[in-house]
Amino acid sequence: MPFIRITTNEKINPEQRSRLTRELGEKIEIFEGKSERWLMLEFAPEKEMALSGSCAPCSMIEVDILGHATDSEKEKMTSALTDTVGRLIGIGADRVYIKYSEHDTWGWNGINL
């Protein structure tokens, strides 16, 4: 049950959102046992953000997963996310932060997993 939130000070148009949805659905399989079927995405564009004293394009990406990921999986996902955000939104890798959170319990469909 993964969740990815992309917060950025850039605009995300409908075509970009569609491509992000499709590509992130594929990339989530970097994590063993994760698939697009369970992936929830949140897009938070056009936020007031600054990084390193500059309001140039930047992004904070949060990745939450049920269970735990290996360091290797996180490294691959970091590379995939920065590449995807760079190509589709135009944000340089040096202007992207990624935060990973792992959870032992996740509520869904009225129960805890």
Z-matrix of the N, CA and C atoms (Angstrom, degrees):
N
C 1 1.439
C 2 1.510 1 109.18
N 3 1.291 2 116.29 1 78.74
C 4 1.452 3 118.97 2 178.85
C 5 1.525 4 113.12 3 -88.02
N 6 1.328 5 114.07 4 153.49
C 7 1.460 6 122.61 5 176.69
C 8 1.520 7 107.30 6 -137.01
N 9 1.327 8 116.90 7 130.25
C 10 1.457 9 121.41 8 177.45
C 11 1.522 10 108.41 9 -125.45
N 12 1.336 11 115.35 10 127.19
C 13 1.471 12 121.80 11 176.05
C 14 1.522 13 107.59 12 -114.77
N 15 1.328 14 115.70 13 126.41
C 16 1.458 15 121.43 14 176.59
C 17 1.525 16 107.86 15 -111.90
N 18 1.321 17 115.38 16 109.81
C 19 1.458 18 122.08 17 177.11
C 20 1.524 19 106.92 18 -105.74
N 21 1.318 20 116.26 19 131.38
C 22 1.456 21 120.19 20 -178.52
C 23 1.519 22 111.01 21 -150.32
N 24 1.313 23 115.32 22 159.19
C 25 1.457 24 120.06 23 174.84
C 26 1.531 25 110.97 24 -91.41
N 27 1.299 26 117.18 25 5.32
C 28 1.459 27 122.97 26 177.88
C 29 1.531 28 111.10 27 -97.45
N 30 1.316 29 116.05 28 158.24
C 31 1.451 30 121.78 29 174.41
C 32 1.534 31 108.45 30 -77.45
N 33 1.321 32 117.24 31 144.32
C 34 1.464 33 122.38 32 172.83
C 35 1.525 34 106.38 33 -120.52
N 36 1.321 35 116.51 34 111.69
C 37 1.459 36 119.54 35 -178.64
C 38 1.538 37 110.29 36 -83.44
N 39 1.328 38 118.31 37 167.87
C 40 1.469 39 120.78 38 -176.61
C 41 1.537 40 113.98 39 -56.46
N 42 1.316 41 118.37 40 -37.50
C 43 1.473 42 120.81 41 178.60
C 44 1.526 43 110.67 42 -66.68
N 45 1.331 44 116.76 43 -42.91
C 46 1.469 45 120.02 44 177.10
C 47 1.528 46 110.74 45 -62.65
N 48 1.323 47 116.30 46 -42.35
C 49 1.475 48 120.70 47 179.82
C 50 1.528 49 110.28 48 -61.40
N 51 1.317 50 116.14 49 -42.56
C 52 1.463 51 120.78 50 179.20
C 53 1.530 52 111.21 51 -63.57
N 54 1.319 53 116.41 52 -44.22
C 55 1.464 54 120.07 53 179.64
C 56 1.528 55 111.50 54 -68.54
N 57 1.334 56 117.18 55 -39.43
C 58 1.463 57 120.06 56 175.51
C 59 1.522 58 110.83 57 -60.37
N 60 1.324 59 116.47 58 -44.39
C 61 1.464 60 121.15 59 179.87
C 62 1.521 61 110.50 60 -59.46
N 63 1.298 62 116.11 61 -46.84
C 64 1.473 63 121.16 62 -178.58
C 65 1.538 64 111.15 63 -64.92
N 66 1.332 65 115.89 64 -49.03
C 67 1.461 66 119.13 65 -176.83
C 68 1.527 67 112.97 66 -68.27
N 69 1.317 68 116.89 67 -40.59
C 70 1.464 69 119.07 68 179.00
C 71 1.520 70 111.10 69 -67.72
N 72 1.337 71 116.58 70 -30.26
C 73 1.460 72 120.42 71 174.49
C 74 1.514 73 112.07 72 -62.05
N 75 1.315 74 116.36 73 -33.46
C 76 1.463 75 120.88 74 176.06
C 77 1.526 76 111.08 75 -78.57
N 78 1.325 77 116.70 76 -44.10
C 79 1.462 78 121.40 77 -175.03
C 80 1.529 79 113.16 78 -66.58
N 81 1.323 80 117.28 79 -26.36
C 82 1.471 81 118.82 80 -177.36
C 83 1.523 82 111.73 81 -62.67
N 84 1.324 83 116.18 82 -21.04
C 85 1.471 84 120.03 83 179.35
C 86 1.520 85 112.39 84 -70.20
N 87 1.344 86 117.40 85 -6.03
C 88 1.465 87 120.61 86 171.30
C 89 1.523 88 109.42 87 -56.85
N 90 1.331 89 116.25 88 -35.90
C 91 1.459 90 121.09 89 177.38
C 92 1.520 91 109.23 90 -82.56
N 93 1.306 92 116.63 91 124.55
C 94 1.459 93 120.94 92 -179.23
C 95 1.535 94 110.94 93 -56.48
N 96 1.323 95 115.11 94 130.02
C 97 1.456 96 121.01 95 177.18
C 98 1.523 97 115.03 96 82.90
N 99 1.328 98 118.17 97 -0.16
C 100 1.466 99 121.05 98 -179.75
C 101 1.523 100 109.41 99 -101.60
N 102 1.330 101 115.52 100 146.15
C 103 1.466 102 119.41 101 -179.67
C 104 1.525 103 110.17 102 -147.96
N 105 1.321 104 114.43 103 166.22
C 106 1.463 105 120.90 104 179.20
C 107 1.524 106 111.40 105 -59.84
N 108 1.320 107 117.22 106 -29.29
C 109 1.475 108 120.80 107 -178.48
C 110 1.522 109 111.50 108 -53.17
N 111 1.320 110 117.60 109 -35.22
C 112 1.463 111 121.21 110 -175.95
C 113 1.519 112 113.53 111 -106.35
N 114 1.308 113 117.50 112 0.95
C 115 1.467 114 121.06 113 -175.18
C 116 1.526 115 111.90 114 -78.05
N 117 1.323 116 115.66 115 126.10
C 118 1.462 117 121.79 116 172.07
C 119 1.521 118 107.22 117 -110.55
N 120 1.324 119 115.44 118 135.19
C 121 1.462 120 121.70 119 179.98
C 122 1.526 121 110.12 120 -119.12
N 123 1.316 122 115.59 121 146.07
C 124 1.459 123 121.21 122 171.25
C 125 1.521 124 107.49 123 -130.19
N 126 1.312 125 115.56 124 130.71
C 127 1.459 126 121.61 125 176.90
C 128 1.516 127 107.80 126 -111.08
N 129 1.317 128 115.95 127 124.11
C 130 1.461 129 121.73 128 179.77
C 131 1.530 130 107.87 129 -123.89
N 132 1.353 131 116.60 130 79.14
C 133 1.459 132 120.37 131 -177.64
C 134 1.532 133 112.76 132 -85.06
N 135 1.302 134 114.28 133 168.26
C 136 1.465 135 123.74 134 173.31
C 137 1.527 136 113.71 135 55.47
N 138 1.329 137 115.73 136 39.65
C 139 1.460 138 121.14 137 175.36
C 140 1.519 139 109.35 138 -88.00
N 141 1.302 140 116.69 139 152.97
C 142 1.458 141 120.63 140 175.40
C 143 1.519 142 107.14 141 -78.89
N 144 1.331 143 115.38 142 109.04
C 145 1.460 144 120.94 143 -176.32
C 146 1.521 145 109.86 144 -138.13
N 147 1.323 146 115.45 145 150.74
C 148 1.455 147 122.27 146 173.19
C 149 1.518 148 107.70 147 -141.26
N 150 1.322 149 115.32 148 148.16
C 151 1.462 150 121.93 149 176.34
C 152 1.515 151 107.49 150 -138.49
N 153 1.293 152 116.85 151 131.36
C 154 1.478 153 122.13 152 179.83
C 155 1.522 154 111.99 153 56.57
N 156 1.323 155 116.23 154 36.93
C 157 1.456 156 120.91 155 176.95
C 158 1.517 157 114.71 156 76.19
N 159 1.338 158 116.58 157 13.07
C 160 1.461 159 120.70 158 -177.77
C 161 1.525 160 110.58 159 -129.82
N 162 1.326 161 115.13 160 141.31
C 163 1.469 162 120.79 161 175.82
C 164 1.529 163 111.42 162 -93.55
N 165 1.332 164 117.54 163 17.26
C 166 1.466 165 121.64 164 174.65
C 167 1.533 166 108.41 165 -59.70
N 168 1.341 167 118.50 166 161.60
C 169 1.458 168 121.12 167 -178.88
C 170 1.534 169 112.10 168 -48.88
N 171 1.340 170 114.69 169 130.35
C 172 1.459 171 121.14 170 177.78
C 173 1.521 172 109.03 171 -151.11
N 174 1.322 173 115.80 172 168.19
C 175 1.455 174 120.21 173 -178.60
C 176 1.521 175 111.15 174 -152.94
N 177 1.318 176 115.72 175 145.02
C 178 1.460 177 123.87 176 170.72
C 179 1.523 178 105.74 177 -114.56
N 180 1.311 179 116.97 178 121.53
C 181 1.464 180 121.58 179 179.70
C 182 1.520 181 108.01 180 -114.17
N 183 1.324 182 115.76 181 128.00
C 184 1.458 183 121.50 182 178.70
C 185 1.518 184 108.60 183 -113.65
N 186 1.322 185 115.24 184 129.64
C 187 1.456 186 121.78 185 -179.43
C 188 1.526 187 107.72 186 -120.77
N 189 1.322 188 116.66 187 115.38
C 190 1.457 189 122.53 188 177.14
C 191 1.522 190 108.49 189 -111.47
N 192 1.332 191 116.16 190 134.84
C 193 1.456 192 119.27 191 177.39
C 194 1.522 193 110.66 192 -135.70
N 195 1.320 194 114.75 193 150.46
C 196 1.462 195 121.41 194 171.26
C 197 1.517 196 106.32 195 -81.98
N 198 1.314 197 116.41 196 123.57
C 199 1.456 198 120.52 197 -177.88
C 200 1.513 199 110.40 198 97.60
N 201 1.308 200 114.55 199 -156.97
C 202 1.458 201 119.74 200 -174.31
C 203 1.520 202 110.78 201 -130.67
N 204 1.311 203 115.46 202 149.09
C 205 1.462 204 122.43 203 179.08
C 206 1.522 205 108.61 204 -115.99
N 207 1.309 206 115.20 205 153.49
C 208 1.461 207 119.65 206 177.06
C 209 1.525 208 109.32 207 -79.57
N 210 1.318 209 115.06 208 161.64
C 211 1.467 210 119.32 209 176.06
C 212 1.523 211 110.38 210 -60.54
N 213 1.320 212 116.60 211 -37.91
C 214 1.463 213 120.92 212 178.67
C 215 1.524 214 111.66 213 -62.59
N 216 1.325 215 117.21 214 -42.55
C 217 1.470 216 120.77 215 177.68
C 218 1.520 217 110.71 216 -62.57
N 219 1.322 218 116.77 217 -42.10
C 220 1.470 219 120.59 218 179.41
C 221 1.527 220 111.00 219 -65.38
N 222 1.327 221 117.50 220 -39.74
C 223 1.467 222 121.00 221 177.63
C 224 1.529 223 110.35 222 -61.37
N 225 1.326 224 116.64 223 -45.73
C 226 1.465 225 120.95 224 179.35
C 227 1.528 226 110.76 225 -63.97
N 228 1.336 227 117.25 226 -40.09
C 229 1.457 228 120.72 227 -179.81
C 230 1.521 229 110.57 228 -68.34
N 231 1.321 230 117.96 229 -39.94
C 232 1.465 231 120.77 230 177.32
C 233 1.522 232 110.10 231 -58.90
N 234 1.307 233 116.84 232 -45.90
C 235 1.463 234 121.00 233 178.13
C 236 1.526 235 111.26 234 -61.32
N 237 1.328 236 116.15 235 -45.51
C 238 1.472 237 121.08 236 -179.01
C 239 1.527 238 111.42 237 -64.42
N 240 1.324 239 117.47 238 -43.49
C 241 1.462 240 120.97 239 -178.88
C 242 1.528 241 111.61 240 -66.28
N 243 1.333 242 117.19 241 -45.08
C 244 1.468 243 118.45 242 -179.20
C 245 1.524 244 110.51 243 -66.64
N 246 1.318 245 117.58 244 -36.33
C 247 1.468 246 120.55 245 176.22
C 248 1.527 247 110.77 246 -63.69
N 249 1.327 248 116.49 247 -47.73
C 250 1.462 249 121.48 248 -177.09
C 251 1.529 250 111.30 249 -63.76
N 252 1.305 251 117.28 250 -47.55
C 253 1.464 252 121.35 251 -179.70
C 254 1.532 253 110.31 252 -65.79
N 255 1.313 254 116.41 253 -35.59
C 256 1.458 255 119.77 254 177.26
C 257 1.521 256 112.25 255 -64.99
N 258 1.309 257 116.69 256 -48.31
C 259 1.464 258 121.04 257 -178.71
C 260 1.519 259 113.13 258 -68.16
N 261 1.327 260 116.49 259 -42.64
C 262 1.460 261 120.03 260 -171.26
C 263 1.531 262 114.20 261 -90.47
N 264 1.327 263 117.71 262 -28.93
C 265 1.466 264 120.01 263 -178.32
C 266 1.528 265 111.33 264 -114.02
N 267 1.317 266 117.09 265 -18.91
C 268 1.457 267 120.15 266 178.17
C 269 1.513 268 114.62 267 84.94
N 270 1.328 269 116.91 268 33.45
C 271 1.463 270 121.11 269 -179.89
C 272 1.527 271 108.54 270 -109.00
N 273 1.325 272 116.58 271 126.32
C 274 1.459 273 121.23 272 -179.71
C 275 1.518 274 112.30 273 -65.87
N 276 1.319 275 116.04 274 149.17
C 277 1.464 276 121.83 275 -178.83
C 278 1.528 277 112.30 276 -56.68
N 279 1.335 278 116.51 277 -31.80
C 280 1.461 279 120.18 278 -179.89
C 281 1.522 280 112.73 279 -77.22
N 282 1.335 281 116.54 280 0.21
C 283 1.465 282 121.84 281 179.39
C 284 1.527 283 111.01 282 -116.99
N 285 1.330 284 116.29 283 20.50
C 286 1.469 285 121.89 284 -178.26
C 287 1.526 286 109.08 285 -125.64
N 288 1.329 287 115.53 286 126.63
C 289 1.463 288 121.80 287 169.89
C 290 1.515 289 107.21 288 -105.69
N 291 1.332 290 116.44 289 144.62
C 292 1.470 291 121.62 290 177.31
C 293 1.521 292 107.85 291 -131.12
N 294 1.322 293 115.08 292 128.52
C 295 1.470 294 121.59 293 -179.76
C 296 1.524 295 108.57 294 -116.72
N 297 1.311 296 116.55 295 128.65
C 298 1.463 297 121.92 296 178.20
C 299 1.526 298 109.75 297 -106.49
N 300 1.323 299 115.50 298 135.80
C 301 1.463 300 121.54 299 175.16
C 302 1.518 301 107.97 300 -131.29
N 303 1.325 302 114.98 301 132.22
C 304 1.462 303 121.31 302 -179.65
C 305 1.530 304 108.46 303 -114.55
N 306 1.312 305 115.27 304 137.83
C 307 1.462 306 120.28 305 -174.03
C 308 1.523 307 110.89 306 -127.69
N 309 1.326 308 115.48 307 139.84
C 310 1.459 309 120.54 308 177.73
C 311 1.524 310 112.15 309 -85.03
N 312 1.330 311 116.60 310 -22.83
C 313 1.455 312 121.06 311 -178.42
C 314 1.512 313 108.99 312 -130.84
N 315 1.328 314 116.05 313 140.07
C 316 1.455 315 122.01 314 178.92
C 317 1.522 316 106.46 315 -141.88
N 318 1.316 317 117.41 316 128.57
C 319 1.453 318 120.51 317 178.12
C 320 1.516 319 111.17 318 -89.10
N 321 1.309 320 116.53 319 137.14
C 322 1.467 321 121.91 320 178.29
C 323 1.523 322 109.05 321 -159.48
N 324 1.302 323 116.42 322 138.61
C 325 1.458 324 122.21 323 173.29
C 326 1.538 325 112.12 324 57.61
N 327 1.320 326 114.88 325 35.58
C 328 1.468 327 119.95 326 176.32
C 329 1.512 328 115.47 327 81.64
N 330 1.341 329 117.51 328 5.16
C 331 1.467 330 120.67 329 178.92
C 332 1.525 331 110.34 330 -134.84
N 333 1.300 332 116.34 331 166.32
C 334 1.455 333 121.61 332 174.19
C 335 1.520 334 108.79 333 -102.57
N 336 1.297 335 114.53 334 136.48
C 337 1.466 336 120.29 335 -179.63
C 338 1.511 337 110.35 336 -103.54
